[in-house]
Amino acid sequence: MGVHYIEHPLVQHKITLMRDKTTGSKEFRELIAETAMLMCYEATRDLPTKEIDITTPIAMAKSKIISGRKLAFVPILRAGLGMMDGVMSMVPAAKVGHIGVFRDPGTHTPVEYYVKLPEDIAERDAILLDPMLATGQSAIHAVDLLKQAGVVRIKFMCIIASPEGLEALTAAHPDIDIYCGVQDACLNADKYIVPGLGDAGDRIFGTK
Ligand code: URA
């Protein structure tokens, strides 16, 4: 358990390109999907495997496949959607849940507006996706929801985190693994990450 930083040069390079305010929505969407794909590779490093017998065109072989509990990806709407293509390209058989939470602009507290989880979510390991871990309140709320739904093994994947968000999430849920591209300096008065990359949802969907 704890925070795992993905220091791979490809991830760091793509984060730098995403930070650039001149990067447009099309390129931003491609970068966030690619970054999520690379991070997923690390976040699934501990998946159990088992050896099976397989027949190649040449001979019989003993070879490994992933075994054990199945996965569900759960993007936190709406910015988490930007990570979906990347992670689904790595684990196409995963099921997908959605958690819609927005930050009340006045109080900065999470307001839930949509939750739809796979029926068998309690039998799956869940990876929550949100590119920006800012105050941590939406993430804490999402983990609460998954635990209430019976999920035992939960991972949280974010691209940029604030120290405040990491502290809040690890304090509220010390039993989850957090996969993070980089920790930034702080939050500003509007609870945006500094230097961050701006509003991830707006940059993915071109809404501003
Ligand atoms: N959400 C974002 O999209 N960006 C931030 O900096 C903080 C929260």
Residues whose N, C-alpha, C, O or C-beta is under 5 A from the ligand:
A	BS01	URA	M132 A134 K191 Y192 I193 G196 G198 D199 A200 G201
